[in-house]
Amino acid sequence: MKRTLHAAGALLAAGGLLATSACGGSSGQESDGKTTVTVMTWESNATNKLIDQALAGFQDPDITVKRIDTPNGNYSDKLSALTQAKKLPDLFWCGNDTEQQYTGQGLLTDWSSKLSGSGDFGTGSFDSTAMKNWKTADGRIGGVPSLMNTYGVWYDIDAFKAAGIPVPAAGWTWDQMYEAAAKLHAKGAKYGLVADAMTALDAPFSLSLYSQSAGGAPFTDDVHHPTKVTVDATFTEGVSKLVAGIKSGAVAPPGYDISNQQSLFSAGEIPMLWSGQWLAAGFLTDKPKIKYGFAPLPQADEPATLYDAVGICTPSYTKNADATFKVLKYLDSTVWTKVLPDSPVAVPAYTGAQDSYFNALDKAGQTTVASTVRTDLKASSTIGVRFTTQWASQAGDLITAYWPDILQGKKPLSDLQTMADKINEVIKSNS
């Protein structure tokens, strides 16, 4: 399960990214009268093996399920190639942004009628926020959410003890996070906090949590169909505290190489790491030498968090929608209950399968991960991790042009409003 790639399919979830070859395609009906439903994932070989084992339990005399084996490569590029060639498989892993854009273009099968009603696999069977984010403005559901990424702060318990500060817990504040980062830095850590989510392309969405928690306005009113972005006094206040943390050396600056941040955390070289729950599965395998925990993101006053969901989409030209939907239902409701006990990377959006994830974490002793994910799912104030619009890259270019320089003091905080004004011009021009 890959981490929703914040950039597109990127809405990626945890796990390896496997690519698709040009070997997709909806299989349809075979000569024996059976319908073959094709499935394409972006998972690692190990996870695909678990999925294959789980799919072997799918029982329907009229349906055969075939997972398309895919070589390593760039999933987004492969997906684009299959889309253009109209060879998408019946079911393929997709990000929220891909689902929104493809549905808007009429490229996906709309499952809204099959998900209506009060059955055991209707819209009410899913996490409400995830399902809401997977609906288009006109109520279409071109894909079904499967796994959700939640976010928090990983911490090194011994490093906190050595610095004489309590470990993070639900309800801790942004000020406490920066104070802890400063003390950890003073104790010898190169940076007390590494938080790429606050310094990179999607950072304004993470800093929106500060303003939302403090009673201010969110950075944007809607990641799918935004009408505006807002930089108010509370948002600016939150950024100013981050600027101070970077200036002091307590927080890693923009451009920090995060390619090995997980291994550095495991080795005790990063005492606090802002990231997602998906690291838990890797830690169970790699077994870091440090004692660690996972806490909810900090708050100013009220809890606020962000999370996203990846899912499974179906092209509009699938040859047998009824058979495809049966397999889709089995994937979301049953396959995860068989895969997650061995690889608990993310909580299912289908609520009936969530116990399998939490039970796996409890069994592995990952109690802080389980409690933080539960806390995130209950948060009333949330925001998406990035724009899902087709023009998102234009906004991203503006963020890149302003955000890093502002954080490093090369541009004034007042340029936050300039950045917002320019993004609003992009929104207006694309409305």
Disulfide bonds with the S-S distance in Angstrom:
Cys94-Cys313 2.09
